[in-house]
Amino acid sequence: MISSYTNPLTQKQVQLLKAMLIELNFDFVERPYTIYSAKKGKLNVSVYEKGPKVLVQGGETEDFVKFNLEPQILGEAKLGYEKVHDPEQYLPHFGIDESGKGDFFGPLVIAGAYTDESIAEKLVKLGVKDSKQVNSAQKIRTISAKIKRVQEFEYQIIFISPQRYNELYAKFKNLNSMLAWGHIKVMQELQKQCPQCQDSLSDQFAKPYVIESMAKRMGIEGINIRQRTKAESDIAVAAASILAREAFIDWIDNTSKELGVKIPLGAGVGVKEIARDIRAKQLAPLSELVKTHFKTYKEL
């Protein structure tokens, strides 16, 4: 039984859903970044501006999606029919994703997960989804703990500290090349655990030749390396994204406690203020906390 569901909407569907919620006597409430949000009992339905997309949460999520949202608004039955709509994600393969590449502070974490039909079914039942769709660190950690308890689930995490990241970037002189190296490194480790697996999928971060040439240089064999946009919709890639995100936010939280400052995510204006504060108070060398090839570091 799932307790969370998200799906993109057209503008017409946004209006149709609102009319349906009114008809079903939902109470509308104010929530940031939403076009509207409504609740009824333990069920919450929010339509977010970005997308737009609908997020359904609560104990009655599955019934609402199956009997209301899909037949009346989406016009397509997906929930419970994942094998029909996306059979490839139930075949044995590695899913690989990363966290931290766009953040000024913190490490780069690359994670890989092995799934087959049995494992994928269990992850789907757990409601595993792309980490970018999970809006709190606590939820990331909760989902990650559930993932790791799945029987026969195998995974690998490559943790590249900021200091190591800067050393590697000086060597590769290109983020995509470094990402390719990290992805292949994860594949090599997963192959040791799951030698029967011959397929891998990740989000497309560069032209195919970048990772293909890296695979040849690193001598990885016997595996079909696939990339595609929005690969996080694949259950193995989604699981990897959760594992990578957990390791990243753990570093952020632990380092914030050690330094006594709240380290921000991303690379926006706020990171400069915190970086200046750390440097002024000599809490730690910035080169051990940030990615020094970022424009922000040069400006500082």
N, C-alpha and C positions, 0 to 999 in steps of 0.2 A: 504493500500500500504506500503510494508516494504522498509526500506532504508539501511538495513544491513543484511548480510547473511554469515554464516560460515559453512564449512563442511570439514571433513578430506579427504585427497586424497592419492591414491597410487602413487608410483614413476612413473608408466606408465601414470597415469592421469595427473601428473605434466607436463610431456612432451607434452601430447595431448592438454592440455589447453594452453600451450605456443604457440603451432602451430596454434591453433584456434584464439588466440588473434592477432597473426601476420597477419593471413588471414583477420581478421576484421579491420585491420589498427589501432590497439591500439598503443599508444606511450609508450615505456618502460622507466621507471624512476628508480633511485636508492633509495632504502628504507632500513633502518637497519633491520636485522634479517629476511630478505626475500630472497627466491631463485630468485624471480623476482617480479616486480610490474609494472602494466601498467594502463594507463588511456585513456579514450576517452570521450570528453565532460565532463559531470558531473559524469561519472561512473568510479570507481576505482576498480581494481582487483589486489589483492596481494596474493602471495603464500608464506607462512611462513615456515622457516626451521623446526621449532618445529612442529611435527606432521607427515609429513607435512600437512598443511591445507590451504584452500583458504578462503579469506575474500573479499566479494563483498560489496561495499558501494556506495551510491549515489542515485539520484532520479530515475534511470532506473534499479535499482537492481532487482526488481521483474520480469520484462520482460526478463532481461538477464539470470536469473536463470531458469525461466520456458522454454524459447525458445532456449537457447544456452547451458548453463552449464549442466542442468539435462539431456536433451535428447542426447547431443553429447559427454559429458564427464563422467557424473555420471551413466548414463544408467538407471536412476530410477527417477520417478516423486514423489517428497516428498512435495514440497511447494504447499500448498493448499489441501494436502491430509493427514494432520496430524492426523485426526480422523481415517483414515484407517490404518496408520502405528503405531500409539500409542493411541489406544482408551481409555486406562486406565487413561490417564492424563485428560480426559474430565469427569471422574466420580467424585462425591464429595469427597474431601479429604483435609487433611492438608499437606502442604509441609514445611519441616523444614531444615534450614541450619545455619551455623555459620561463623563468621569472626573474625580473630585475634588470633586463637589458635597457629599459627606458628610464630607470631610476638613477639619479645622480649619486645618492648614498646607497651603500650596500653591495652585496655580492651579485654575481650572476649564478643562478642555479638552473641546471638542466637535469630533467628527470625523465625516466623511461619506464613504461609499464608493459607487461606481457598479459594479453588476454586471449582466451579462446571462447568457444560458445558458452560453456558452463560459467566461466568467470564473468563474461560480459553480461549474462543474464542476471547474475548476482549484483553486479555494479549498477545495472539499470534499475533493479528493485530498490537499491539504496538511494536512488535519485542522484547519482553522481553526474555532475555537469561541469562545464568549463569554469575555472576559478574566477574568471572575470564576472561571472553571473552571481557569485557569492559575495554578499556585501558586508561581511564582518570576519575579523580574524578568528573569533571563537568558532564560527561556523566552519571555516576552513579546517581548523584543528579537529573539530568533531567529525567531519566527513573523512578527513585523512585517517583518523583512528579506525573508523569503520572499514575503509578500504583495505588497510593493512591487516585486518582480521579475516578478510575473505580467503577461504581455503584455496591453496595452490596459486595465489596471486604472487607474482614475482615483480620486483622493481629495482631500479638503480637510481641513485642521485649523485650527480657531480656538482660539488659545491666549490665555487671559485670565489675566494675572498677578494675584497677590493684590491688588496696589495698584490695578490696573485693575478687578478684580472689585469691590472696595469702592466705587469711584467709580460703577460701573454699578448696584450694589445700592442706593446712595443715590438714584439716578435712578429705578429701577424699583420699589423698596421691596417687592419680592416675588421670590422665587427662581424660581417657575414662569414669571413674565413674562420674566425674564432668560434662562431656558432656552429659552423660545419664540423670543426674539430671536436667540439663538445658533444654534438649529436652522434658522431661516429664513435667517440669514446664510450658513450652510454650504450650504443648498440653492441660494441665489443664485449662489454661487461654482461649485458643481458644474454648474449649468445652463449656465454659460459654456463649460465643458469638454465637456458632454454635452447639447446643446440638444435632442436627440431624445428624451430621457428625460422622461416625464410622470407618474412615480409615485415616492412617497417613503414610507418606513416608519421609525418609531422606537418606542421603548418609551413606554408611556403614563405621563407624569409629571404630567398635569393634565387637566381637562375639555377636550373637543375645542374648545370655543369660545375657549380661551386662545390656542392656536396658530393657529386660524383667523382670529381678529381681528388677531393680530400679522402674519399673512401679508398681510392687506388693508392694514394700516398701512404695511408695507414694500414693497407693490406687486409682490409675486411673483405670477406668473400662469402658467397652462398646466401646473399640476402637481397631482396628486391627493395630498393630504397625509393619510397614514394613521398611526394610533397603535394599539398593542395591548399588552396585558400579555405579558411574557416574549418580547418581540420579538427578544431576543438569539439565539433559536433560528434566526432568519433569517440566512443566510450573509453578506449585505451588512452587516447590523447588527453581527454578530459581528466582521467584519473592522474595522468602524469602532471597535468597542469596544477592539480590540487596539491600533489606532493611537493612540487617545486615551489609553489606559493607558500606552503607552510614553512619550508626551510628558510625562505627569504624573510617572511615576517618574524620568524623566531630571531633572526639576526638583528632586525630592526628593533624589536622589543628589548632584547638582551643588551644591545649596545646603548640604547636609550637609557636603560637603568644604570649601566656602568658609568656613563658620562654625566648623568643627571640632567639630560636635555631630551626633549621629544624630537627624535629624528623624523623628518617628513618624508613622505613617499613622493615619487614623481621627480620632475625637473623644473618645476615652476618657480615663481618669484620667491616663495617661502624658503627654499633651500639655501639661497644666498645668505639670508639673515642668520640661519642656524649655523652655516659654515663659518661665517665671520665670528660668531659668538664662540664657537669651538676653538677657532684659531686665536682669538683675543685672550681667552682664558687658558690657552695651552693645555686643553684637555686631552688632545691626541693629535698626531700628525694627520693632516687632511688626506694625504696620499694613501693612508691606511684605511680610510673611511669612504672615499669617493672614487668615481671613475674619472681619471685625470684627463682623458681625451675629450670630455664634454666641454662645450663652449663656456659653460658656467665656470669651470675651474680656471680657464684662461682669463675670464673677466675678473675673477677674484684675485 
